[in-house]
């Protein structure tokens, strides 16, 4: 099974090399590691390249959704593993995701709420916001997901290439999950570890991005 790791990132010069090296160490069968540098103004792209990743750069910041779509277009693996470039995800957890893909699942979600949330890895507001959005998705789409906003997940390329993804920002995780639910894909969740950020700062804006995610959920439900 050929694997493409897609790492969307912006201004994470202190963590991106460690993420790339972690992928190479923990999942040596990875066929390619593609870092999408979404308009960084620091040494993120250079550090990713030096660590051994293929780097595709956006000249300006276009949003996480756009970065992920760029990565999907560039990927050549049978399976895509999405992982953030801020160092909060443990690349070692990808092995469990890929094992479930080998068992025949189409979409494997890395759930932080089934796994370990290290102290300081998530704010109280973000935790309860995620719980609310996840509960809403489960109610509207008759699902049993524990972490709808997970950025660490694996999806079969032949499935995701058929989706018309349109999300521009952090609602991309919600869009991918809902597409999978609507199409009746075989979905599995595995526990993952979420670490405390050691440098840089989150680009997630609670009110703005939270409203975008909520709007996307409701729009997808009304679309049938």
N, C-alpha and C positions, 0 to 999 in steps of 0.2 A: 504494500500500500504506500503510494507516494504521498508525502505530506508537505503542505505549504503553510508556514507560519506567517501570519499577517500581523504586523505591529504598528498600529497608528500612533503617532507621537508628535508632541509639540514642546519644544524647550525642556527637554529632559536629558541634558548633556551629562548629568551626574549618574544617571541610572541606566541609560539605554545600552551601554556596553555590557553591563552585568546581566541584563535581560537576554541579550543575544548570546553571550557566553553560557548562560544558564540553559538556554534551549539546546545549544550544541552539546553540552555536557550530559544533560538529563535525557534527551531524546536524540541520540546519535543517528537514528534512522531518518531524521528530518531531511527532506529532499531540498528544501529551500527556505530561507528566512528573508522575508521582504519587509523592510521598514519603510513606512510611508511617513516622510517628514512633512508635516502639515504647516509649512510656513514658519519654521523655527528661526529664531534670530540669534541662537547660540551655536555651540559646537555639536549639537545632536547628530546631524547628518555625518559629520566627519568621524565621530566616535563610533557610530553604528557601522560605518563602512570599515573602519579599522578593526572592529571586532569580528568582521566576516560576513556581515549582512549585505544583501542587495538593497540599495537605497533608491527610492523614488521620491523626488521632492516636489512639493507644491510651492510655487514662488510666493504665494500669499496664503494665509490661513483660510481654509475653506470649510472647516468643520469636520468632526469625527465621521459623520455619515459619508461625506465625500471621500475622505481618506480611505475608509473601508471599501467603498466602491472601486477606487483606484486599485487597491490591493486585490480585490476579486478579479478584476480584469487581467491583472498581471500574473495571477497564480496559475500553476500548471499541475498541481497535485490532485490526487483523487479526493483528498480531504483537506479542508482549510481549518487551521486552529487560529483563532483570534486571541491575542493576549495584549494587554496594555503595556506601554513602555515606561511606566513610572516605577517599576520594581515592586509593586504591591502584590502581584500574583507570583506564585512559585512555579516556575516552569516544570518542576518535577511532577506536578499534578497532571500535566498533559498526558503522561503515560497511561493513567487510568481512563482518561477520555478516549484515547486511541484504542484501548482495549475494548471499550464498549462499541466503538465504531467497527472493530473487527467482528464483534458479535452480531452486527447487522443493524445497529441503530443509525438513524439519519442525522440526528441533531443531539449533541451531548452538551448539556449545560453545566458549567462549573458553579455549583452553589456554595456561596460563602456562609449561608445560614445552616446548611447541613454539615459544614466543615468547621474551620477554626477562624474566628475573627480575633486577631491579636489586639491587645489593648492599644487604642489610639488609631486603629486602622479604618474606622468609620465614625462619623459624627452621629450623635443621637438623632438629629434632624434627618440625616440621610437614611439612617436605619429605618425609621418609622415611615419616611416617604416611600422607601422601597417596599415595605410591608403593605402600605396602602395600595400602591400601583399593582403589586403582585396579586393582592386580594381582588382588586377590580378586574384584572385580566382573568383570573380564575372564575370569577362570577360570570363575566360576559362571554367567555369562550369555553366554559365547562372544562377547565384544565385543573391540574394539581401541581403547579409549579411553585417552588419555594423562593426563587431568586430571579425575578423577571428582568432585572437590570444588570445581570452578569455580563461583563465584558470578556470573560474568559470562557470560551466555548469552541466546540468543533462541529463543522457542518460539511456534508458531502458537496463537493463542487458541482456535480451535475444537478443537484437540487437548487442550490443558491443561484446558479447562473440563470435559472428560469424565472427568478423573481425580478420584478420591476421595482427595485428599491429606490425610494425617493427622499428618505430622511436626510437632513443636512447636518444634524448635530447628534447629541447624545440619545435622541429617540431612536437611533438606528438599532440598538439592542432590542427595543420594544417591537420595532417593525419586523426584524428577522424572526423573533419568537412568534409573533402573531401570524406571519406568513406560514411558518411551520405548523402551527396549530390548525389553521384553516385548511391546509393541504393534507392534514391527517398523517404527517410524518411520524416515524417512530422516534420518540423523544425520551431521553434518559437524563437524569441528573446525577452528578457525582459530587462528593464533598471536596472542597478545595480550601486552601489556607489563604487568608488575606492578611498581608503584613502592613505594618505602619509605614507610611511614607518617610523616607530618610532624607529627602531633599526636594527642592522645587515646590511647586504649589499646584493644587487642583485647578483645572480650568472649568469645572462644573459650577454653574451658577444656579443655586438652589431654586429660586423663584422662577426665573426665566426658563431654565431647562426643565424644571418640574412641570410647568404649564405646557410646554411643548410636548412632553411625554403624555400628559393627561389628554391633551387634544388629539394626539395620534391614536391613543387607545379608543377614544370615542368615535373618531372618524372611521377607523377600521371596523368597528362594530356596526356603525350605520351603513357602511358599504356592503355589508352582508358577507 
